[in-house]
Amino acid sequence: MSDTIFSEKDDKNLTHEEEVLATESFVARQITSEIMNYGVTQNQILKVIEFLAMELESREAMLAVVEVSQKLQHDDSQTSSIIT
């Protein structure tokens, strides 16, 4: 089996860097699909995002993603506790 997800015809239109990025995106989508197949709540999705953000090499990116994830989790818990 080939290391690429593209046919020879597709390869002609992509640079090596574009092919690598597309392959990485494909693998990331497979990982995401596997997580979703596990059966997760919206809050668990945000927690997974937060935990993955903590693995980022860029401290600035990690802090930004964690901040947004935590804010969304907090906002969600506030709205879900409102009785209508």
NORDA-V678661 format. One record per pair of residues at least 24 apart in sequence whose C-alpha atoms are under 10 Angstrom apart, sorted by the first residue. I is the first residue (numbers start at 1). J is the second residue. If there is no record, write none. Layout:
BEGIN
i->(I/I)
j->(J/J)
END
This chain:
BEGIN
i->(42/42/43/43/43/43/43/43/43/44/45/45/46/46/46/46/47)
j->(73/76/69/70/72/73/74/76/77/73/69/73/70/71/72/73/73)
END
